[in-house]
Amino acid sequence: MSGFIIKELKLTSDQLPPASVEFKSGLNVISGPSNCGKSYIFECINYMLGGSTPPKKIDEAKLYDEAILEILASPNEAYTLVSNLTGGNFKLFECSIEEIESQDSFLKLSRRHNPSSDKTISAFLLKLNGLYEKKIRTNQQGKVRKLSYRDLNRFSLINEVRILTADSVIDSHYTKRTEETNVFKLIISGKDDSNVIAVLDKNKVNNRKGQIEILDKLIMEINNELSNKGANVTIPVLEDSIKKLDLSFGELNKSYEDLKGSYSALEKKRSKSQSYLDEKEKRYAVIMELHKRSGILKEQYNTDIQRLKSTIETSILLKDNEGHTYKQNCPLCNNEMLETCSAEDLRKIINSCEVEIKKITSLLSELKRSELLINEEIQDLKTSISEARKRVDDLTEQLSNGIGKEIDEIINKIQLINIKRNKHYHLLKLRERLESLTNNKELVSNSIPNRGDKANYDELSEYSLNSFCSSYLKVLNGINMPNIETVKYNAEKNDFKFNNKNRGLSGKGVRAITYASFIVAVHEHVATQNYSIGIPTLDSPLVTFKKAESKKDGISLDLAMDFYRYLSKNKKLRQSIIIENELPPNDISSKINHIKFGSKSGASRYGFIPTSSESQTQLF
C-alpha cells in the first residue's frame, strides 16, 4: 500500500514542555475559537511536508525551536521527521517519536527539491506515495520536468485563504496553468508525461542541423578509411574472424605455456650441468697447479741430492789426504784451500750428507706417488670435463634449435595473430562507430520537426474528465449539496461548472465547500489507484456557515454537518484532517478523532501551545 498517515505533530523547546497534537486514521477534526493555534498547526504540517516557508512567528510559539512530525506508512513502519522552525534541512529517523532519543543514526534530507537527488524530503515522500521520478509537462512545446511533492500538496493541503478562491481549483495562476494542470492530469489518470517529445525551438533546430553536418563529416572520414582497409567487411564477419583468432590465440598460448614449462626444465638441467662443469674445471685448474708445483719440487729434490753427493765426493778426496797442511787447490773448484780439517770432521760431513740424501730420496719417492695420484685425477677430470661439456652443449642445442626454436615459432605466430586481430578489431570499431554515427544522425534528423509540427501530448478535456466529474458529483450529493444536478469540466476556466454555471461565480461558502468536496473527490479517486497524494488537510472549509453574511455567501448548518458526516463514514480515505471553528455534530463524536481547543465545555486544553497553567501542570 502506498501513502502514509500523520501520527503526531510536536514542537519542542529547552525552556518549555512540548506542544503536541496526535492524529488517528479516519476523520480528525481540530475545532476551537480563533487564535488558539489551529491554523498554526496547518502551517506546521505544511512546513514539515517540505514547505519552504516556516510557520508564522506567533508570540505563543517563539520559544519553540524544533518541529517533529511522525508519519506511518503502515502500522509497523514509522518515520519521524525533525526540522528547525527557522528553516534548514530535515533529519529522518526510521522510528516513532518516542524512539528517536535512543537512535544514533538518521538520514539527512534536503528541504529543497533536487530532481537529480533522492536525498530530499520531496523524493522521500514521493517514494512513499509511489510517484517518484514521474514527469509533468511544463509548456506547450512539450518540455517536461520531474514531479515534486509540493506539486501534490496543492491537491491535499488547502489553507483558509485558498479554500475561498473564485479562481480555478486546479491551477493557482495563468503562468503555472500548464504544469499544475498536468499534475492534476497525472493524479486523475496515473499517467505522467515521460513519453512527451518536446518540439524544438529555432535555435535548437539549427543546433541539431549543425550536429548533422558534423556527423556527416565523421561518417565520410570513416568511409574513406574503410575504403582503404575493408570496405565490404561486415560487422558479423569481423566479429566471427576475431572470435576465431581469439580461439587460435588461446590454443597457441596454451602450447606456449606448455613449451615454456619444458624449456624451463631443460634450462634448469643445463644450469645444473654447467655448474658441474664449472666445478670440474675449477678442480682441474687446481690439480694442474699442483702438478706444476710437484715438478718444480721434484727438480729441487734432485738438485739437492746432486749437491749433497758433490759434497760427499769432495769430503772423500780430502779424506784421502788426511792431515794435509800444505797449500793445494780444491779438486772441484780449483780454488786454493787454506783451511785444514781432520779426518773425523770429514767423516761427519759425509755421514750428514748421506743422511740428508736418504731423507730427500724418501721425500722424492712420496712425491712420485703423489704425482701418480695427480695424474690419475687429471685423466679422470679430463674425462668428466669432456662429458659435462658435451652434455651442456647438447642441452644448449636443444634450447636453441629444439624447444627454443618451437617457442620462437609460436611467438611469431602469436604476434601475427595479434597483428591480424588488431587490424580486424580496428575495422570492427570503425564499423561500429559508423553504425553508431549513422544511427545518431537518423535520431537527430528524426528529432527535427517538420514545418508546422507540434508536440504530441494528452490534455485535459471535458471528455477525459467525465469519470472524475461523476465522482465529484457523488461527493456533492453525498454531503447533500442542494441544487446541483450536473458537474462538468470548464476548459476555459480550468475549473468546474455546476448546472452549467461556473463554480467561481458562487458565494464564499459554496466556493469553500465545493473546493473541499473537490479535494475529497480527488482523494477518493486516487484511493483506487496504486499511488497516493498525501492527506487531505482542509483549513476552514465551513467557516462562513454561521457568519452574519451567511444569508448571502454562507451555507446552511445542515450542509456543514452533513459534510462532517460524509467524511466520518468515508472508508476510501485512510485519513483526513479538518480545521474549523465550529464543532462537528454529536452523532459522529464516537467515530472521529475530535481535538477540542478553547474554554468551552469538553475542550481538552485552550490551544495547541500550552498556556502557563497547562505548562505548570505538565511540569509537575
Long-range contacts (C-beta under 8 A, 24 or more apart in sequence): 1-74, 2-128, 2-129, 2-130, 2-530, 2-531, 2-532, 3-73, 3-128, 3-129, 3-130, 3-531, 3-532, 3-533, 3-534, 3-574, 4-71, 4-72, 4-73, 4-79, 4-128, 4-129, 4-532, 4-535, 5-71, 5-72, 5-535, 5-574, 5-575, 6-45, 6-69, 6-70, 6-71, 6-535, 6-575, 6-577, 7-70, 7-71, 7-72, 7-78, 7-96, 7-97, 8-68, 8-69, 8-70, 8-97, 9-41, 9-44, 9-45, 9-48, 9-67, 9-68, 9-69, 10-67, 10-68, 10-69, 10-70, 10-97, 11-44, 11-61, 11-64, 11-66, 11-67, 11-68, 11-85, 11-609, 12-64, 12-65, 12-66, 12-68, 13-63, 13-64, 13-65, 13-66, 14-65, 15-63, 16-63, 16-64, 16-610, 16-615, 17-610, 17-615, 17-618, 17-619, 19-61, 19-64, 19-608, 19-609, 19-610, 21-595, 21-608, 22-593, 23-575, 23-577, 23-593, 24-575, 24-593, 25-574, 25-575, 26-568, 26-570, 26-573, 26-575, 26-576, 26-591, 26-592, 26-593, 27-564, 27-567, 27-568, 27-570, 27-576, 27-578, 27-588, 27-591, 27-592, 27-593, 28-575, 28-576, 28-577, 28-578, 28-592, 28-593, 28-594, 28-595, 29-564, 29-577, 29-578, 29-579, 29-580, 29-584, 29-592, 29-593, 29-594, 29-595, 30-577, 30-578, 30-579, 30-580, 30-595, 30-597, 31-579, 31-580, 31-581, 31-582, 31-583, 31-584, 31-594, 31-595, 31-596, 31-597, 31-598, 32-581, 32-596, 32-597, 32-598, 32-603, 32-607, 33-581, 33-597, 33-598, 34-581, 35-607, 36-597, 36-598, 36-606, 36-607, 36-608, 37-61, 37-597, 37-607, 37-608, 37-609, 38-539, 38-579, 38-580, 38-581, 38-597, 38-608, 39-159, 39-160, 39-539, 39-540, 39-579, 40-608, 40-609, 41-579, 41-608, 42-157, 42-159, 42-160, 42-537, 42-539, 42-579, 44-69, 45-69, 45-157, 45-537, 45-577, 46-153, 46-157, 46-159, 47-83, 47-85, 48-81, 48-83, 49-121, 49-125, 49-149, 49-153, 49-157, 49-534, 50-111, 50-113, 50-121, 50-122, 50-125, 50-149, 50-150, 50-153, 51-150, 51-153, 52-111, 52-112, 54-85, 54-86, 54-87, 55-85, 58-609, 60-607, 60-609, 61-85, 61-609, 64-609, 68-97, 68-100, 70-96, 70-97, 71-128, 73-128, 81-109, 81-121, 82-106, 83-111, 87-111, 90-121, 92-124, 113-148, 113-149, 113-150, 115-145, 115-146, 121-149, 122-148, 122-149, 122-150, 125-149, 125-534, 126-152, 128-532, 129-531, 129-532, 129-533, 129-534, 130-530, 130-531, 130-532, 131-186, 131-531, 131-532, 131-533, 134-186, 134-192, 134-194, 135-192, 135-193, 135-194, 135-196, 136-179, 136-182, 136-183, 136-186, 136-192, 136-193, 137-178, 137-179, 137-182, 137-193, 137-196, 137-455, 137-457, 138-178, 138-179, 138-182, 139-178, 140-178, 140-455, 141-198, 141-199, 141-200, 141-201, 141-455, 142-196, 142-197, 142-198, 142-199, 142-455, 142-456, 142-457, 143-198, 144-193, 144-194, 144-196, 144-198, 145-179, 147-183, 147-186, 147-192, 149-534, 151-179, 151-180, 151-183, 152-183, 152-187, 152-533, 152-534, 153-534, 154-180, 154-183, 155-183, 155-184, 155-187, 155-519, 155-522, 155-533, 155-534, 156-519, 156-523, 156-533, 156-534, 156-535, 156-536, 156-537, 157-534, 157-537, 158-515, 158-516, 158-519, 158-537, 158-538, 158-539, 158-541, 159-539, 160-539, 160-540, 160-543, 160-579, 162-515, 163-511, 163-512, 163-515, 163-516, 163-538, 163-539, 163-540, 163-541, 164-508, 164-511, 164-512, 164-515, 165-504, 165-511, 165-515, 166-504, 166-505, 166-511, 167-495, 167-504, 168-493, 168-494, 168-495, 168-504, 169-495, 169-496, 169-503, 169-515, 169-518, 170-494, 170-495, 171-494, 177-494, 181-459, 181-460, 181-494, 184-460, 184-522, 185-458, 185-459, 185-460, 185-464, 187-522, 187-525, 187-526, 187-533, 188-465, 188-468, 188-522, 188-525, 189-458, 189-464, 190-529, 190-530, 190-531, 191-458, 193-457, 196-455, 196-456, 196-457, 197-447, 197-455, 197-456, 198-455, 199-449, 199-453, 199-454, 199-455, 200-447, 200-448, 200-449, 205-448, 205-449, 208-444, 208-447, 208-448, 209-448, 211-444, 212-441, 212-444, 212-445, 215-437, 215-440, 215-441, 215-444, 216-441, 218-437, 219-434, 219-437, 219-438, 219-441, 222-430, 222-433, 222-434, 222-437, 223-434, 225-430, 226-427, 226-430, 226-431, 226-434, 229-423, 229-426, 229-427, 229-430, 230-427, 233-427, 233-431, 234-431, 235-428, 235-431, 235-432, 235-435, 238-424, 238-427, 238-428, 238-431, 239-428, 241-424, 242-421, 242-424, 242-425, 242-428, 245-417, 245-420, 245-421, 245-424, 246-421, 248-417, 249-414, 249-417, 249-418, 249-421, 252-410, 252-413, 252-414, 252-417, 253-414, 255-410, 256-407, 256-410, 256-411, 256-414, 259-403, 259-406, 259-407, 259-410, 260-407, 262-403, 263-399, 263-403, 263-404, 263-407, 266-395, 266-398, 266-399, 266-403, 267-399, 269-395, 270-392, 270-395, 270-396, 270-399, 273-388, 273-391, 273-392, 273-395, 274-392, 276-388, 277-385, 277-388, 277-389, 277-391, 277-392, 280-381, 280-384, 280-385, 280-388, 281-385, 283-381, 284-378, 284-381, 284-382, 284-385, 287-374, 287-377, 287-378, 287-381, 288-378, 290-374, 291-371, 291-374, 291-375, 291-378, 294-367, 294-370, 294-371, 294-374, 297-367, 298-364, 298-367, 298-368, 298-371, 301-360, 301-363, 301-364, 301-367, 302-364, 304-356, 304-360, 305-357, 305-360, 305-361, 305-364, 308-353, 308-354, 308-356, 308-357, 308-360, 309-353, 309-357, 311-349, 311-353, 312-349, 312-350, 312-353, 312-354, 312-357, 315-346, 315-347, 315-349, 315-350, 315-353, 316-346, 316-350, 318-346, 319-343, 319-346, 319-347, 319-350, 322-346, 460-489, 460-491, 460-494, 461-489, 461-491, 462-488, 462-489, 462-491, 465-489, 468-521, 468-522, 468-525, 469-496, 471-521, 471-524, 471-525, 472-496, 472-517, 472-518, 472-521, 474-521, 475-517, 475-520, 475-521, 475-524, 475-566, 476-514, 476-517, 478-566, 479-513, 479-517, 479-559, 479-562, 479-563, 479-565, 479-566, 480-558, 480-559, 480-562, 481-513, 481-514, 481-517, 481-559, 482-559, 507-544, 507-552, 507-553, 507-554, 508-544, 508-553, 508-554, 509-542, 509-544, 509-545, 509-550, 509-553, 509-554, 509-555, 510-553, 510-555, 512-540, 512-541, 512-542, 512-543, 512-544, 512-555, 513-541, 513-542, 513-555, 513-559, 513-560, 513-563, 515-541, 516-541, 516-542, 516-563, 517-563, 520-566, 520-567, 520-570, 520-573, 520-576, 523-572, 523-573, 523-576, 524-570, 524-572, 524-573, 527-572, 527-573, 527-574, 528-572, 535-574, 535-575, 535-576, 535-577, 536-573, 536-576, 536-577, 537-576, 537-577, 537-579, 538-576, 538-577, 538-578, 538-579, 539-579, 540-579, 540-580, 540-581, 541-578, 541-580, 542-580, 542-582, 543-580, 543-581, 545-582, 546-582, 561-585, 564-588, 564-592, 568-592
